[in-house]
Amino acid sequence: MTKRDTVWPYWRGIAIGETGPLFSGKWNGKVYKTDKIENGFMSDYERIFAPFREHAVRLLEIGVAYGGSCELWSDFFSHPDARVIGLDLALPDLMEDQHANSRVTLHKCDQNDSEGLRAIASRYGPFDIVIDDGRHRYAETLNCYRHLVDYVRAGGYYVIEDWGVGYWPDRQHIFGDRSGKTMVTLITDIMHSIPKAPISGYEVILDTNKCLSFFKKGAPWRG
Ligand SMILES: C[S@@+](CC[C@H](N)C(=O)[O-])C[C@H]1O[C@@H](n2cnc3c(N)ncnc32)[C@H](O)[C@@H]1O
């Protein structure tokens, strides 16, 4: 089965089980092709995103694989004007801008492509939520944070998943950078950067078991 065969029937509404999912799980009685459910992330997302659920949320996810998480987000934020934008390096061409769910838009974009990120952000932002579930490498994750955090609305969240890869000493040639920075360093660097920004209303939530990080942007500084 080719990648396109695997993906396209799913987007036309054929049950996920028929398409040979890489990972899937059931949330609220429906199966989604995403690892967020089996990883136990939904209890964090349900708790932290509860105030947003009935609103016309704008969510950007970096790294969407077969799009199952975007489908989940579009059900999670059920307001008719909520929008989910997904980007991925390896999106099959057919899926780009042609999602069957009109509240979900997918774009092919590399996390390293600063211009591409800015183009997507200025087209669809500002966002209430940005989730980086892409490559989980230091450089790519930092690049996205640098370019996208300013597109998160005050009161919104910038989320980085799976930063615990920074604790794997034998994998830092993959996830870290040459100067010894790791995904854990990145999370702590972001925390250190917050006092330099207006800190009123800032919140950092680190789930150190599931390695989820939530950076809630503060209200605009009024001096
Ligand atoms: C863990 S999967 C995403 C899973 C999805 N968010 C979910 O919850 O089901 C990681 C995705 O990141 C994408 N990715 C890897 N490197 C990337 C890059 N440089 N730019 C954009 N996407 C990338 C991969 O193609 C893959 O689909």
Ligand as a Chemical Component Dictionary entry (heavy atoms), coordinates in Angstrom:
data_LIG
# 
_chem_comp.id                   LIG 
_chem_comp.type                 NON-POLYMER 
_chem_comp.pdbx_formal_charge   0 
_chem_comp.three_letter_code    LIG 
# 
loop_
_chem_comp_atom.comp_id 
_chem_comp_atom.atom_id 
_chem_comp_atom.alt_atom_id 
_chem_comp_atom.type_symbol 
_chem_comp_atom.charge 
_chem_comp_atom.model_Cartn_x 
_chem_comp_atom.model_Cartn_y 
_chem_comp_atom.model_Cartn_z 
_chem_comp_atom.pdbx_ordinal 
LIG C1  C1  C 0  4.810  12.310 15.873 1  
LIG S1  S1  S 1  4.330  12.674 14.244 2  
LIG C2  C2  C 0  2.973  13.756 14.486 3  
LIG C3  C3  C 0  1.799  13.102 15.108 4  
LIG C4  C4  C 0  0.557  13.947 15.218 5  
LIG N1  N1  N 0  0.793  15.274 15.713 6  
LIG C5  C5  C 0  -0.418 13.253 16.126 7  
LIG O1  O1  O 0  -0.690 13.723 17.217 8  
LIG O2  O2  O -1 -0.904 12.206 15.715 9  
LIG C6  C6  C 0  5.602  13.777 13.760 10 
LIG C7  C7  C 0  5.371  14.408 12.408 11 
LIG O3  O3  O 0  6.346  15.438 12.237 12 
LIG C8  C8  C 0  6.664  15.515 10.865 13 
LIG N2  N2  N 0  7.952  16.178 10.689 14 
LIG C9  C9  C 0  9.203  15.668 10.908 15 
LIG N3  N3  N 0  10.147 16.577 10.602 16 
LIG C10 C10 C 0  9.478  17.682 10.181 17 
LIG C11 C11 C 0  9.897  18.954 9.714  18 
LIG N4  N4  N 0  11.196 19.273 9.607  19 
LIG N5  N5  N 0  8.958  19.830 9.326  20 
LIG C12 C12 C 0  7.628  19.530 9.413  21 
LIG N6  N6  N 0  7.174  18.338 9.858  22 
LIG C13 C13 C 0  8.083  17.419 10.231 23 
LIG C14 C14 C 0  6.663  14.068 10.397 24 
LIG O4  O4  O 0  6.461  13.998 9.001  25 
LIG C15 C15 C 0  5.530  13.465 11.230 26 
LIG O5  O5  O 0  4.348  13.412 10.482 27 
# 
loop_
_chem_comp_bond.comp_id 
_chem_comp_bond.atom_id_1 
_chem_comp_bond.atom_id_2 
_chem_comp_bond.value_order 
_chem_comp_bond.pdbx_ordinal 
LIG C1  S1  SING 1  
LIG S1  C2  SING 2  
LIG S1  C6  SING 3  
LIG C2  C3  SING 4  
LIG C3  C4  SING 5  
LIG C4  N1  SING 6  
LIG C4  C5  SING 7  
LIG C5  O1  DOUB 8  
LIG C5  O2  SING 9  
LIG C6  C7  SING 10 
LIG C7  O3  SING 11 
LIG C7  C15 SING 12 
LIG O3  C8  SING 13 
LIG C8  N2  SING 14 
LIG C8  C14 SING 15 
LIG N2  C9  SING 16 
LIG N2  C13 SING 17 
LIG C9  N3  DOUB 18 
LIG N3  C10 SING 19 
LIG C10 C11 SING 20 
LIG C10 C13 DOUB 21 
LIG C11 N4  SING 22 
LIG C11 N5  DOUB 23 
LIG N5  C12 SING 24 
LIG C12 N6  DOUB 25 
LIG N6  C13 SING 26 
LIG C14 O4  SING 27 
LIG C14 C15 SING 28 
LIG C15 O5  SING 29 
# 
